[in-house]
Amino acid sequence: CNGLAANSTIETCNSCNCLDDGWIDRHRRDSPDKPMLFTENEGWFQPWGEAVAIRTTADVAYSVAEWFAGGGAYHAYYMWHGGNNYGRTAGSGITTMYADDVLLHADGTPNEP
């Protein structure tokens, strides 16, 4: 996602807020001719040895609004349900579930503590 794989690779933002962490400004400066793509708007993030930081629905929604207001061209919503894949969205015979502390549980019910 850092855009260094090839000259034609587009760097993408994987963050909780691409505006607040400065990614949008860096992308405009370093790649003004490429679209801004937000591929992983993380519902949670856990540095090794620290507690899980769970984001509220309002915080995630605000980061999406800031993203598009800042000129973002694309936002992937799959992290709203933890990046889980099931049914026809997964590979044949493969089901993934790696984050259940996000806005929607794997079964689609709201995560309301």
N, CA, C and O atoms as a GROMACS GRO file, in nm:
protein
  452
    1CYS      N    1   0.080  -0.120   0.000
    1CYS     CA    2   0.000   0.000   0.000
    1CYS      C    3   0.084   0.126   0.000
    1CYS      O    4   0.030   0.236  -0.007
    2ASN      N    5   0.218   0.112   0.008
    2ASN     CA    6   0.300   0.232   0.014
    2ASN      C    7   0.333   0.288  -0.123
    2ASN      O    8   0.399   0.392  -0.132
    3GLY      N    9   0.290   0.224  -0.231
    3GLY     CA   10   0.309   0.279  -0.364
    3GLY      C   11   0.449   0.263  -0.419
    3GLY      O   12   0.479   0.320  -0.524
    4LEU      N   13   0.535   0.188  -0.353
    4LEU     CA   14   0.674   0.176  -0.398
    4LEU      C   15   0.699   0.048  -0.478
    4LEU      O   16   0.813   0.023  -0.517
    5ALA      N   17   0.596  -0.033  -0.502
    5ALA     CA   18   0.615  -0.160  -0.572
    5ALA      C   19   0.652  -0.141  -0.718
    5ALA      O   20   0.734  -0.216  -0.772
    6ALA      N   21   0.595  -0.042  -0.783
    6ALA     CA   22   0.622  -0.013  -0.923
    6ALA      C   23   0.580   0.131  -0.950
    6ALA      O   24   0.506   0.190  -0.871
    7ASN      N   25   0.627   0.185  -1.059
    7ASN     CA   26   0.592   0.324  -1.092
    7ASN      C   27   0.443   0.344  -1.110
    7ASN      O   28   0.391   0.453  -1.085
    8SER      N   29   0.372   0.239  -1.152
    8SER     CA   30   0.230   0.253  -1.176
    8SER      C   31   0.145   0.219  -1.052
    8SER      O   32   0.022   0.224  -1.058
    9THR      N   33   0.209   0.186  -0.940
    9THR     CA   34   0.136   0.153  -0.818
    9THR      C   35   0.085   0.281  -0.752
    9THR      O   36   0.158   0.380  -0.743
   10ILE      N   37  -0.039   0.276  -0.707
   10ILE     CA   38  -0.098   0.392  -0.640
   10ILE      C   39  -0.094   0.368  -0.490
   10ILE      O   40  -0.144   0.266  -0.441
   11GLU      N   41  -0.036   0.459  -0.417
   11GLU     CA   42  -0.033   0.450  -0.271
   11GLU      C   43  -0.175   0.466  -0.218
   11GLU      O   44  -0.252   0.549  -0.267
   12THR      N   45  -0.208   0.386  -0.117
   12THR     CA   46  -0.340   0.395  -0.055
   12THR      C   47  -0.326   0.426   0.093
   12THR      O   48  -0.220   0.404   0.152
   13CYS      N   49  -0.433   0.476   0.152
   13CYS     CA   50  -0.431   0.507   0.294
   13CYS      C   51  -0.494   0.393   0.372
   13CYS      O   52  -0.606   0.350   0.342
   14ASN      N   53  -0.424   0.343   0.472
   14ASN     CA   54  -0.474   0.246   0.570
   14ASN      C   55  -0.455   0.312   0.705
   14ASN      O   56  -0.343   0.320   0.755
   15SER      N   57  -0.563   0.359   0.763
   15SER     CA   58  -0.552   0.440   0.883
   15SER      C   59  -0.687   0.447   0.952
   15SER      O   60  -0.784   0.384   0.909
   16CYS      N   61  -0.693   0.524   1.058
   16CYS     CA   62  -0.822   0.554   1.121
   16CYS      C   63  -0.874   0.688   1.073
   16CYS      O   64  -0.995   0.712   1.074
   17ASN      N   65  -0.784   0.777   1.031
   17ASN     CA   66  -0.825   0.907   0.980
   17ASN      C   67  -0.713   0.961   0.891
   17ASN      O   68  -0.611   1.009   0.941
   18CYS      N   69  -0.732   0.954   0.761
   18CYS     CA   70  -0.628   0.992   0.665
   18CYS      C   71  -0.601   1.142   0.661
   18CYS      O   72  -0.494   1.185   0.618
   19LEU      N   73  -0.698   1.222   0.705
   19LEU     CA   74  -0.677   1.367   0.711
   19LEU      C   75  -0.595   1.404   0.833
   19LEU      O   76  -0.494   1.473   0.823
   20ASP      N   77  -0.639   1.357   0.949
   20ASP     CA   78  -0.571   1.394   1.074
   20ASP      C   79  -0.428   1.343   1.083
   20ASP      O   80  -0.343   1.408   1.144
   21ASP      N   81  -0.399   1.228   1.022
   21ASP     CA   82  -0.263   1.176   1.031
   21ASP      C   83  -0.170   1.230   0.922
   21ASP      O   84  -0.054   1.192   0.915
   22GLY      N   85  -0.222   1.320   0.837
   22GLY     CA   86  -0.140   1.389   0.738
   22GLY      C   87  -0.125   1.317   0.605
   22GLY      O   88  -0.055   1.366   0.517
   23TRP      N   89  -0.190   1.201   0.588
   23TRP     CA   90  -0.174   1.125   0.465
   23TRP      C   91  -0.221   1.204   0.344
   23TRP      O   92  -0.154   1.204   0.241
   24ILE      N   93  -0.336   1.270   0.354
   24ILE     CA   94  -0.390   1.345   0.239
   24ILE      C   95  -0.291   1.452   0.193
   24ILE      O   96  -0.267   1.465   0.073
   25ASP      N   97  -0.236   1.527   0.284
   25ASP     CA   98  -0.138   1.631   0.248
   25ASP      C   99  -0.014   1.571   0.182
   25ASP      O  100   0.035   1.624   0.082
   26ARG      N  101   0.036   1.460   0.238
   26ARG     CA  102   0.154   1.394   0.178
   26ARG      C  103   0.123   1.342   0.037
   26ARG      O  104   0.205   1.355  -0.054
   27HIS      N  105   0.005   1.284   0.020
   27HIS     CA  106  -0.032   1.230  -0.111
   27HIS      C  107  -0.045   1.342  -0.214
   27HIS      O  108   0.002   1.328  -0.327
   28ARG      N  109  -0.107   1.451  -0.176
   28ARG     CA  110  -0.119   1.565  -0.269
   28ARG      C  111   0.018   1.618  -0.309
   28ARG      O  112   0.040   1.654  -0.425
   29ARG      N  113   0.110   1.623  -0.214
   29ARG     CA  114   0.244   1.673  -0.241
   29ARG      C  115   0.324   1.575  -0.328
   29ARG      O  116   0.388   1.616  -0.425
   30ASP      N  117   0.320   1.446  -0.291
   30ASP     CA  118   0.406   1.347  -0.356
   30ASP      C  119   0.346   1.283  -0.481
   30ASP      O  120   0.420   1.238  -0.568
   31SER      N  121   0.214   1.278  -0.491
   31SER     CA  122   0.147   1.210  -0.603
   31SER      C  123   0.025   1.288  -0.650
   31SER      O  124  -0.086   1.237  -0.647
   32PRO      N  125   0.045   1.412  -0.693
   32PRO     CA  126  -0.070   1.496  -0.728
   32PRO      C  127  -0.150   1.445  -0.848
   32PRO      O  128  -0.265   1.486  -0.867
   33ASP      N  129  -0.092   1.357  -0.928
   33ASP     CA  130  -0.161   1.307  -1.047
   33ASP      C  131  -0.232   1.173  -1.024
   33ASP      O  132  -0.286   1.115  -1.118
   34LYS      N  133  -0.232   1.124  -0.900
   34LYS     CA  134  -0.294   0.995  -0.870
   34LYS      C  135  -0.413   1.014  -0.776
   34LYS      O  136  -0.412   1.103  -0.691
   35PRO      N  137  -0.517   0.928  -0.792
   35PRO     CA  138  -0.635   0.942  -0.706
   35PRO      C  139  -0.604   0.902  -0.562
   35PRO      O  140  -0.511   0.826  -0.535
   36MET      N  141  -0.684   0.956  -0.470
   36MET     CA  142  -0.669   0.921  -0.328
   36MET      C  143  -0.763   0.806  -0.295
   36MET      O  144  -0.885   0.818  -0.311
   37LEU      N  145  -0.706   0.694  -0.250
   37LEU     CA  146  -0.781   0.573  -0.221
   37LEU      C  147  -0.764   0.536  -0.074
   37LEU      O  148  -0.652   0.523  -0.025
   38PHE      N  149  -0.876   0.518  -0.005
   38PHE     CA  150  -0.879   0.482   0.138
   38PHE      C  151  -0.922   0.336   0.143
   38PHE      O  152  -1.041   0.306   0.132
   39THR      N  153  -0.826   0.244   0.159
   39THR     CA  154  -0.857   0.102   0.148
   39THR      C  155  -0.893   0.037   0.281
   39THR      O  156  -0.970  -0.059   0.282
   40GLU      N  157  -0.840   0.084   0.391
   40GLU     CA  158  -0.871   0.023   0.520
   40GLU      C  159  -0.894   0.130   0.626
   40GLU      O  160  -0.799   0.180   0.686
   41ASN      N  161  -1.020   0.162   0.648
   41ASN     CA  162  -1.059   0.255   0.755
   41ASN      C  163  -1.080   0.167   0.877
   41ASN      O  164  -1.190   0.116   0.901
   42GLU      N  165  -0.975   0.151   0.954
   42GLU     CA  166  -0.971   0.050   1.058
   42GLU      C  167  -1.068   0.079   1.172
   42GLU      O  168  -1.067   0.187   1.230
   43GLY      N  169  -1.153  -0.020   1.203
   43GLY     CA  170  -1.247  -0.007   1.312
   43GLY      C  171  -1.181  -0.019   1.448
   43GLY      O  172  -1.236   0.023   1.549
   44TRP      N  173  -1.064  -0.076   1.449
   44TRP     CA  174  -0.987  -0.090   1.573
   44TRP      C  175  -0.840  -0.104   1.534
   44TRP      O  176  -0.808  -0.136   1.420
   45PHE      N  177  -0.755  -0.078   1.628
   45PHE     CA  178  -0.612  -0.099   1.606
   45PHE      C  179  -0.550  -0.135   1.739
   45PHE      O  180  -0.582  -0.074   1.842
   46GLN      N  181  -0.461  -0.232   1.739
   46GLN     CA  182  -0.402  -0.277   1.863
   46GLN      C  183  -0.251  -0.294   1.848
   46GLN      O  184  -0.206  -0.396   1.796
   47PRO      N  185  -0.173  -0.195   1.892
   47PRO     CA  186  -0.028  -0.215   1.896
   47PRO      C  187   0.004  -0.329   1.994
   47PRO      O  188  -0.066  -0.348   2.093
   48TRP      N  189   0.110  -0.402   1.965
   48TRP     CA  190   0.148  -0.516   2.048
   48TRP      C  191   0.160  -0.475   2.195
   48TRP      O  192   0.229  -0.379   2.229
   49GLY      N  193   0.092  -0.550   2.280
   49GLY     CA  194   0.100  -0.527   2.424
   49GLY      C  195   0.008  -0.420   2.478
   49GLY      O  196   0.005  -0.397   2.599
   50GLU      N  197  -0.069  -0.355   2.392
   50GLU     CA  198  -0.161  -0.251   2.437
   50GLU      C  199  -0.306  -0.298   2.424
   50GLU      O  200  -0.334  -0.396   2.355
   51ALA      N  201  -0.396  -0.227   2.490
   51ALA     CA  202  -0.538  -0.261   2.484
   51ALA      C  203  -0.595  -0.230   2.346
   51ALA      O  204  -0.544  -0.143   2.275
   52VAL      N  205  -0.699  -0.300   2.308
   52VAL     CA  206  -0.768  -0.274   2.182
   52VAL      C  207  -0.836  -0.137   2.190
   52VAL      O  208  -0.907  -0.108   2.286
   53ALA      N  209  -0.815  -0.055   2.089
   53ALA     CA  210  -0.879   0.076   2.081
   53ALA      C  211  -0.998   0.064   1.987
   53ALA      O  212  -0.980   0.061   1.865
   54ILE      N  213  -1.118   0.056   2.042
   54ILE     CA  214  -1.239   0.041   1.961
   54ILE      C  215  -1.296   0.179   1.927
   54ILE      O  216  -1.313   0.263   2.016
   55ARG      N  217  -1.324   0.201   1.801
   55ARG     CA  218  -1.377   0.329   1.756
   55ARG      C  219  -1.528   0.328   1.757
   55ARG      O  220  -1.592   0.225   1.737
   56THR      N  221  -1.585   0.445   1.781
   56THR     CA  222  -1.731   0.459   1.777
   56THR      C  223  -1.777   0.472   1.632
   56THR      O  224  -1.700   0.506   1.543
   57THR      N  225  -1.904   0.445   1.611
   57THR     CA  226  -1.964   0.461   1.478
   57THR      C  227  -1.951   0.606   1.432
   57THR      O  228  -1.921   0.631   1.315
   58ALA      N  229  -1.972   0.701   1.522
   58ALA     CA  230  -1.963   0.843   1.487
   58ALA      C  231  -1.822   0.880   1.442
   58ALA      O  232  -1.805   0.957   1.348
   59ASP      N  233  -1.719   0.824   1.509
   59ASP     CA  234  -1.581   0.855   1.472
   59ASP      C  235  -1.548   0.802   1.333
   59ASP      O  236  -1.484   0.871   1.254
   60VAL      N  237  -1.592   0.680   1.303
   60VAL     CA  238  -1.566   0.622   1.171
   60VAL      C  239  -1.640   0.703   1.064
   60VAL      O  240  -1.582   0.736   0.960
   61ALA      N  241  -1.766   0.736   1.089
   61ALA     CA  242  -1.844   0.813   0.992
   61ALA      C  243  -1.781   0.951   0.968
   61ALA      O  244  -1.777   0.998   0.854
   62TYR      N  245  -1.733   1.014   1.073
   62TYR     CA  246  -1.671   1.146   1.059
   62TYR      C  247  -1.544   1.136   0.974
   62TYR      O  248  -1.518   1.224   0.892
   63SER      N  249  -1.465   1.030   0.994
   63SER     CA  250  -1.343   1.015   0.915
   63SER      C  251  -1.375   0.996   0.767
   63SER      O  252  -1.300   1.041   0.681
   64VAL      N  253  -1.486   0.929   0.736
   64VAL     CA  254  -1.529   0.912   0.597
   64VAL      C  255  -1.572   1.046   0.538
   64VAL      O  256  -1.536   1.079   0.425
   65ALA      N  257  -1.648   1.124   0.614
   65ALA     CA  258  -1.691   1.256   0.568
   65ALA      C  259  -1.570   1.346   0.542
   65ALA      O  260  -1.565   1.415   0.440
   66GLU      N  261  -1.474   1.346   0.634
   66GLU     CA  262  -1.352   1.426   0.614
   66GLU      C  263  -1.276   1.380   0.490
   66GLU      O  264  -1.222   1.461   0.416
   67TRP      N  265  -1.273   1.249   0.468
   67TRP     CA  266  -1.202   1.192   0.354
   67TRP      C  267  -1.258   1.247   0.223
   67TRP      O  268  -1.183   1.297   0.139
   68PHE      N  269  -1.388   1.237   0.205
   68PHE     CA  270  -1.447   1.284   0.080
   68PHE      C  271  -1.445   1.436   0.070
   68PHE      O  272  -1.429   1.490  -0.040
   69ALA      N  273  -1.459   1.506   0.182
   69ALA     CA  274  -1.449   1.652   0.180
   69ALA      C  275  -1.308   1.696   0.143
   69ALA      O  276  -1.288   1.803   0.085
   70GLY      N  277  -1.209   1.612   0.176
   70GLY     CA  278  -1.070   1.644   0.144
   70GLY      C  279  -1.028   1.603   0.004
   70GLY      O  280  -0.912   1.620  -0.033
   71GLY      N  281  -1.121   1.548  -0.075
   71GLY     CA  282  -1.090   1.513  -0.213
   71GLY      C  283  -1.072   1.365  -0.238
   71GLY      O  284  -1.029   1.326  -0.347
   72GLY      N  285  -1.104   1.281  -0.141
   72GLY     CA  286  -1.090   1.137  -0.159
   72GLY      C  287  -1.175   1.086  -0.275
   72GLY      O  288  -1.287   1.133  -0.296
   73ALA      N  289  -1.121   0.988  -0.350
   73ALA     CA  290  -1.191   0.935  -0.466
   73ALA      C  291  -1.258   0.801  -0.438
   73ALA      O  292  -1.353   0.764  -0.508
   74TYR      N  293  -1.210   0.727  -0.338
   74TYR     CA  294  -1.259   0.592  -0.313
   74TYR      C  295  -1.245   0.560  -0.166
   74TYR      O  296  -1.147   0.599  -0.101
   75HIS      N  297  -1.344   0.489  -0.112
   75HIS     CA  298  -1.339   0.443   0.026
   75HIS      C  299  -1.394   0.301   0.031
   75HIS      O  300  -1.506   0.278  -0.015
   76ALA      N  301  -1.318   0.206   0.085
   76ALA     CA  302  -1.363   0.067   0.099
   76ALA      C  303  -1.432   0.050   0.234
   76ALA      O  304  -1.376   0.084   0.338
   77TYR      N  305  -1.552  -0.001   0.232
   77TYR     CA  306  -1.630  -0.016   0.355
   77TYR      C  307  -1.617  -0.153   0.418
   77TYR      O  308  -1.681  -0.179   0.520
   78TYR      N  309  -1.537  -0.243   0.362
   78TYR     CA  310  -1.534  -0.378   0.414
   78TYR      C  311  -1.479  -0.387   0.556
   78TYR      O  312  -1.508  -0.484   0.626
   79MET      N  313  -1.403  -0.290   0.601
   79MET     CA  314  -1.350  -0.294   0.738
   79MET      C  315  -1.457  -0.258   0.841
   79MET      O  316  -1.436  -0.278   0.960
   80TRP      N  317  -1.572  -0.206   0.798
   80TRP     CA  318  -1.681  -0.176   0.892
   80TRP      C  319  -1.734  -0.304   0.954
   80TRP      O  320  -1.788  -0.301   1.064
   81HIS      N  321  -1.717  -0.416   0.884
   81HIS     CA  322  -1.758  -0.544   0.940
   81HIS      C  323  -1.637  -0.633   0.962
   81HIS      O  324  -1.646  -0.755   0.950
   82GLY      N  325  -1.524  -0.572   0.995
   82GLY     CA  326  -1.405  -0.646   1.036
   82GLY      C  327  -1.326  -0.711   0.925
   82GLY      O  328  -1.236  -0.790   0.953
   83GLY      N  329  -1.358  -0.681   0.799
   83GLY     CA  330  -1.287  -0.745   0.689
   83GLY      C  331  -1.328  -0.890   0.672
   83GLY      O  332  -1.262  -0.966   0.600
   84ASN      N  333  -1.436  -0.929   0.736
   84ASN     CA  334  -1.482  -1.067   0.728
   84ASN      C  335  -1.538  -1.098   0.588
   84ASN      O  336  -1.598  -1.012   0.524
   85ASN      N  337  -1.516  -1.217   0.544
   85ASN     CA  338  -1.567  -1.263   0.415
   85ASN      C  339  -1.649  -1.388   0.434
   85ASN      O  340  -1.609  -1.478   0.508
   86TYR      N  341  -1.764  -1.395   0.368
   86TYR     CA  342  -1.848  -1.514   0.377
   86TYR      C  343  -1.929  -1.523   0.249
   86TYR      O  344  -1.939  -1.428   0.173
   87GLY      N  345  -1.988  -1.640   0.226
   87GLY     CA  346  -2.068  -1.658   0.106
   87GLY      C  347  -1.984  -1.641  -0.019
   87GLY      O  348  -1.874  -1.694  -0.028
   88ARG      N  349  -2.036  -1.568  -0.114
   88ARG     CA  350  -1.967  -1.549  -0.242
   88ARG      C  351  -1.858  -1.443  -0.238
   88ARG      O  352  -1.790  -1.422  -0.338
   89THR      N  353  -1.841  -1.376  -0.124
   89THR     CA  354  -1.736  -1.275  -0.116
   89THR      C  355  -1.603  -1.336  -0.074
   89THR      O  356  -1.501  -1.267  -0.074
   90ALA      N  357  -1.601  -1.463  -0.038
   90ALA     CA  358  -1.479  -1.531   0.003
   90ALA      C  359  -1.431  -1.623  -0.109
   90ALA      O  360  -1.502  -1.647  -0.206
   91GLY      N  361  -1.308  -1.672  -0.094
   91GLY     CA  362  -1.259  -1.771  -0.187
   91GLY      C  363  -1.335  -1.903  -0.166
   91GLY      O  364  -1.400  -1.921  -0.063
   92SER      N  365  -1.327  -1.992  -0.260
   92SER     CA  366  -1.398  -2.119  -0.251
   92SER      C  367  -1.358  -2.196  -0.125
   92SER      O  368  -1.242  -2.234  -0.109
   93GLY      N  369  -1.454  -2.218  -0.038
   93GLY     CA  370  -1.428  -2.294   0.084
   93GLY      C  371  -1.351  -2.219   0.192
   93GLY      O  372  -1.309  -2.278   0.291
   94ILE      N  373  -1.332  -2.088   0.173
   94ILE     CA  374  -1.254  -2.010   0.268
   94ILE      C  375  -1.344  -1.905   0.335
   94ILE      O  376  -1.414  -1.830   0.268
   95THR      N  377  -1.341  -1.901   0.466
   95THR     CA  378  -1.411  -1.798   0.540
   95THR      C  379  -1.310  -1.731   0.633
   95THR      O  380  -1.236  -1.800   0.702
   96THR      N  381  -1.307  -1.602   0.635
   96THR     CA  382  -1.215  -1.531   0.724
   96THR      C  383  -1.294  -1.452   0.827
   96THR      O  384  -1.403  -1.402   0.799
   97MET      N  385  -1.238  -1.441   0.944
   97MET     CA  386  -1.293  -1.354   1.047
   97MET      C  387  -1.177  -1.314   1.136
   97MET      O  388  -1.122  -1.395   1.210
   98TYR      N  389  -1.139  -1.188   1.128
   98TYR     CA  390  -1.024  -1.147   1.207
   98TYR      C  391  -1.050  -1.025   1.293
   98TYR      O  392  -0.960  -0.983   1.367
   99ALA      N  393  -1.167  -0.966   1.287
   99ALA     CA  394  -1.194  -0.850   1.371
   99ALA      C  395  -1.342  -0.847   1.404
   99ALA      O  396  -1.424  -0.820   1.316
  100ASP      N  397  -1.377  -0.875   1.527
  100ASP     CA  398  -1.518  -0.873   1.565
  100ASP      C  399  -1.548  -0.757   1.660
  100ASP      O  400  -1.660  -0.747   1.710
  101ASP      N  401  -1.452  -0.670   1.685
  101ASP     CA  402  -1.473  -0.554   1.772
  101ASP      C  403  -1.496  -0.428   1.691
  101ASP      O  404  -1.461  -0.318   1.736
  102VAL      N  405  -1.554  -0.441   1.572
  102VAL     CA  406  -1.577  -0.327   1.485
  102VAL      C  407  -1.726  -0.292   1.484
  102VAL      O  408  -1.801  -0.341   1.568
  103LEU      N  409  -1.770  -0.207   1.392
  103LEU     CA  410  -1.906  -0.155   1.393
  103LEU      C  411  -2.014  -0.261   1.376
  103LEU      O  412  -2.120  -0.252   1.438
  104LEU      N  413  -1.987  -0.360   1.293
  104LEU     CA  414  -2.082  -0.470   1.271
  104LEU      C  415  -2.014  -0.601   1.302
  104LEU      O  416  -1.900  -0.624   1.260
  105HIS      N  417  -2.083  -0.688   1.374
  105HIS     CA  418  -2.030  -0.822   1.398
  105HIS      C  419  -2.033  -0.901   1.268
  105HIS      O  420  -2.095  -0.858   1.170
  106ALA      N  421  -1.967  -1.016   1.266
  106ALA     CA  422  -1.961  -1.099   1.146
  106ALA      C  423  -2.099  -1.138   1.095
  106ALA      O  424  -2.116  -1.158   0.975
  107ASP      N  425  -2.198  -1.149   1.185
  107ASP     CA  426  -2.332  -1.186   1.143
  107ASP      C  427  -2.417  -1.067   1.099
  107ASP      O  428  -2.534  -1.083   1.066
  108GLY      N  429  -2.358  -0.947   1.099
  108GLY     CA  430  -2.427  -0.827   1.054
  108GLY      C  431  -2.499  -0.749   1.161
  108GLY      O  432  -2.555  -0.643   1.133
  109THR      N  433  -2.500  -0.798   1.284
  109THR     CA  434  -2.567  -0.724   1.392
  109THR      C  435  -2.476  -0.612   1.440
  109THR      O  436  -2.354  -0.626   1.438
  110PRO      N  437  -2.535  -0.500   1.484
  110PRO     CA  438  -2.454  -0.388   1.532
  110PRO      C  439  -2.373  -0.426   1.657
  110PRO      O  440  -2.420  -0.501   1.742
  111ASN      N  441  -2.254  -0.372   1.666
  111ASN     CA  442  -2.171  -0.393   1.785
  111ASN      C  443  -2.204  -0.281   1.882
  111ASN      O  444  -2.148  -0.171   1.875
  112GLU      N  445  -2.294  -0.309   1.970
  112GLU     CA  446  -2.339  -0.210   2.068
  112GLU      C  447  -2.311  -0.262   2.207
  112GLU      O  448  -2.391  -0.338   2.262
  113PRO      N  449  -2.200  -0.222   2.266
  113PRO     CA  450  -2.165  -0.274   2.399
  113PRO      C  451  -2.267  -0.237   2.505
  113PRO      O  452  -2.251  -0.273   2.622
   0.00000   0.00000   0.00000
